[in-house]
Each structure stands twice: as C-alpha cells, then as structure tokens.
C-alpha cells in the first residue's frame, strides 16, 4: 500500500507473514528518489502479535489480516 504526503513524499507500507521471520511490516519513505526505512519490525525480532495488530489497526489495513493475526494464523 502506498500514498503521497503533502510534501511529495511517497510512503510505502508493506506487511505479511513469512515462515522464517513470522509476522512483519516495514514503512518506507521515498523523497527525491531516495528511500528511507522509517520503521521495520518482525515477530522474530521480539515482541508480540499485538504490535502487528496495532500496525494493522493504525493504518486501517484489511480486517481479514487483523483477524488472522488475532487468531495467530498466517496470511
């Protein structure tokens, strides 16, 4: 998912589940052609599914993905 802010900064939200890293997400900004990782997280780095769920809720991402995380299922 991506969008453009008022300052012509492109923001990409990426998320998913991987058998190695578990649940994961990253937020990447692109300004003037230069990418900058704002935040990245995976359950293999520590933390709980609640962090993933907070991310999904904060950015109003698909309800199906929220439910899957809540049930500890992959998507």
ZIKABEL-V916455 format. One line per field, one symbol per residue. phi: phi as a letter, one per 40 degrees, with the letter a starting at -180 (. if undefined). psi: psi as a letter, one per 30 degrees, with the letter a starting at -180 (. if undefined). burial: # if it has 9 or more other C-alpha atoms within 8 Angstrom, else .. A space follows every 50 residues. Layout:
phi=???
psi=???
burial=???
//
This chain:
phi=.aabcccfbcbbbbaibbcccgcaaabbbbbfgbcbccaaaaccchhbcc cccdcccdbfcdddcccccdcfbcb
psi=kllklfghkkkkkklakkfefbklllkkkjkhfkkkjekkklffflllfe eeeeeeeeghlkeeeeeeeeghll.
burial=...#....#####...##..###########.....#..#.###....#. .##..##...#...##.###.....
//
